[in-house]
């Protein structure tokens, strides 16, 4: 059924993109509003009054795109709906939260080897490797990821080059938040803002500290660095990212230029010298064009994906 649905989506999209633009004599409906247009101009140059339509577009082509996306939601939209994900209060993102949500996905031929962190509002899907790929230093000297840090070079060089060609094609270069945060932070909104103050564009990085905190479903006790520290034994029961090992995050410690944050086996979030070797759990964004082709997201039946 999913293969048939995928084929239908592709054929409808091909028809819409190929035949309607350029000469349109048809009906675009949204909230029982009908627009008729006939033109020899490209459809993205044909404007119309959308006051009553409820659409954000002001030209025929974007109206077509909006209608298509409404009728045939992206994989990200389907994940949000099927898993009843709630919108993040700090950014336009939808996180998988709790102790063990159904967010497993097969990527790079690794069955249930990865988990979905979030679905972005633009349709991209952020995933991270469930287990570490091994212990490595964050860098040899400073906590500047865009320097580039030695771990940055490894992940976007040797590691990326060893992924399957299919996996490489599913990754989309994106902005990662690499701003520094304080080790006594008790303001999650401020921490998200601090992380977003500096961006690095690339293909593979690591989860941030705020992502580790935001996926914890116990918001009252666990969603700041200070709260997580004070309630560490409780917080491990509501976090699917916790795995009883030392592993690096992407976030530098603002107090020291040679220090970045890691999560340790007691669930404390500590700053540590970047030249220490800890576990590495790569994080990356899947293209908004990726389709869910099967699975329910459990560890025994992970989502399968393709372009």
Residue pairs with C-beta under 8 A, 6 or more apart in sequence:
2 292
2 293
2 294
3 293
6 291
6 293
9 72
9 291
12 68
12 71
12 72
13 68
13 72
16 64
16 68
20 26
20 43
20 64
21 42
21 43
21 44
21 61
21 64
22 40
22 42
22 43
23 38
23 39
23 40
24 37
24 38
24 39
24 43
24 46
24 60
25 36
25 37
25 38
26 36
26 37
27 34
27 35
27 36
28 34
28 35
28 37
28 60
28 63
28 64
28 67
29 35
29 67
30 53
30 54
30 55
30 63
30 66
30 67
30 70
31 52
31 53
31 54
33 52
33 53
33 54
35 48
35 53
35 60
35 63
37 43
37 46
37 48
37 60
39 46
42 61
43 59
43 60
43 61
43 64
44 59
44 60
44 61
44 62
45 59
46 59
46 60
46 61
47 58
47 59
47 60
48 58
48 59
48 60
48 63
50 56
50 57
50 58
50 63
53 63
55 63
55 66
56 62
56 66
57 63
57 65
57 66
69 77
73 81
74 123
74 288
75 123
75 125
75 290
75 291
75 292
75 305
76 119
76 120
76 123
76 124
76 125
76 288
77 119
77 123
78 292
79 85
79 94
79 116
79 119
79 125
79 292
79 303
80 94
80 119
83 96
83 101
83 102
83 103
83 297
85 94
85 95
85 96
85 119
86 94
87 93
87 94
88 94
88 95
88 118
88 214
89 189
90 188
90 189
90 192
90 210
90 214
91 192
91 196
92 120
92 121
93 118
93 119
93 120
93 121
94 118
94 119
94 121
95 117
95 118
95 211
95 214
95 215
96 103
96 115
96 116
96 117
96 118
96 215
96 240
97 214
97 215
97 216
97 217
97 238
97 240
98 215
98 217
98 238
98 239
98 240
99 217
99 237
99 238
99 239
99 240
100 240
101 240
101 297
102 296
102 297
102 298
103 115
103 116
103 117
103 240
103 297
104 112
104 114
104 115
104 116
104 130
104 295
104 297
104 298
104 299
104 302
104 303
105 112
105 114
105 115
105 116
105 127
105 295
105 297
105 302
105 303
105 304
105 305
106 112
106 113
106 114
106 295
106 302
106 303
106 304
106 305
107 113
107 114
107 127
107 167
107 170
107 286
107 305
108 114
108 163
108 164
108 167
109 164
109 167
110 129
111 302
112 130
112 299
112 300
112 302
113 129
113 130
113 131
114 127
114 128
114 129
114 130
115 127
115 128
115 130
115 240
116 125
116 126
116 127
116 297
116 303
117 126
117 127
117 128
117 207
117 211
117 215
117 283
118 125
118 126
118 211
119 125
119 126
120 126
120 285
122 288
123 288
124 172
124 174
124 285
124 286
124 287
124 288
125 285
125 286
125 288
125 290
126 283
126 284
126 285
126 286
127 283
127 284
127 285
127 286
128 206
128 207
128 241
128 281
128 282
128 283
128 284
129 281
129 282
129 283
130 243
130 281
131 243
131 281
132 245
132 247
132 279
132 280
132 281
133 159
133 280
133 281
133 282
134 279
134 280
135 246
135 277
135 278
135 279
135 280
136 150
136 151
136 154
136 277
136 278
136 280
137 150
137 151
137 274
137 275
137 276
137 277
138 149
138 150
138 151
138 248
138 260
138 274
138 275
138 276
138 278
139 147
139 149
139 150
139 151
139 260
139 274
139 275
140 150
140 274
140 275
141 258
141 274
141 275
142 149
142 257
142 258
142 274
143 149
143 180
143 252
143 253
143 256
143 257
143 258
143 259
143 260
143 274
144 252
144 257
145 152
145 176
145 178
145 200
145 205
145 250
145 252
146 152
146 178
146 198
146 200
148 156
149 274
151 206
151 248
151 280
152 200
152 202
152 205
155 204
155 205
155 280
155 282
156 202
156 203
156 204
159 204
159 282
160 168
160 171
160 203
160 204
163 171
166 306
166 307
169 307
170 286
170 287
170 290
170 305
170 306
170 307
171 203
171 204
171 284
171 285
171 286
171 287
172 203
172 285
172 286
172 287
172 288
173 201
173 202
173 203
174 201
174 202
174 203
174 284
174 285
175 199
175 200
175 201
176 199
176 200
176 201
176 202
176 205
176 208
176 250
176 283
177 192
177 195
177 196
177 198
177 199
177 208
177 210
177 250
178 195
178 198
178 199
178 200
178 205
178 250
178 251
178 252
179 194
179 195
179 196
179 197
179 198
179 251
179 252
180 194
180 198
180 251
180 252
180 253
180 254
181 191
181 194
181 195
181 209
181 210
181 225
181 251
181 252
181 253
181 254
181 261
182 194
182 225
182 253
182 254
182 255
183 225
183 253
183 255
183 261
183 269
183 270
183 271
184 225
184 226
185 191
185 224
185 225
185 226
186 224
186 225
186 226
186 227
187 224
188 210
188 213
188 214
188 223
188 224
191 209
191 210
191 213
191 224
191 225
192 210
194 254
195 208
195 209
195 210
195 251
203 284
204 282
204 283
204 284
205 250
205 282
205 283
205 284
206 248
206 249
206 250
206 280
206 281
206 282
206 283
207 241
207 249
207 250
207 281
207 283
208 249
208 250
208 251
209 225
209 249
209 250
209 251
209 261
209 269
210 251
212 239
212 241
212 249
212 263
212 269
213 222
213 223
213 224
213 225
213 228
214 223
215 239
215 240
215 241
216 222
216 223
216 228
216 235
216 238
216 239
217 238
217 239
218 231
218 234
218 235
218 237
218 238
221 227
221 231
221 234
221 235
222 228
222 231
222 234
222 235
222 238
222 239
225 269
227 235
228 235
228 267
228 268
228 269
229 268
229 269
232 266
232 267
232 268
233 267
235 242
235 267
236 242
236 267
239 267
241 263
242 263
242 267
244 265
245 265
245 279
246 262
246 263
246 264
246 265
246 278
246 279
247 262
247 263
247 278
247 279
247 280
247 281
248 260
248 261
248 262
248 278
248 279
248 280
248 281
249 260
249 261
249 262
249 263
249 269
250 260
250 283
251 260
251 261
252 259
252 260
252 261
253 259
253 260
253 261
253 271
255 271
256 271
258 273
258 274
258 275
259 271
259 272
259 273
259 274
260 271
260 272
260 274
261 269
261 270
261 271
261 272
262 269
262 270
262 271
262 272
262 278
263 269
264 270
272 278
286 305
287 307
289 307
290 305
290 306
290 307
291 305
291 306
291 307
292 303
292 304
292 305
293 304
293 305
293 306
294 303
294 304
295 301
295 302
295 303
295 304
296 303
297 303
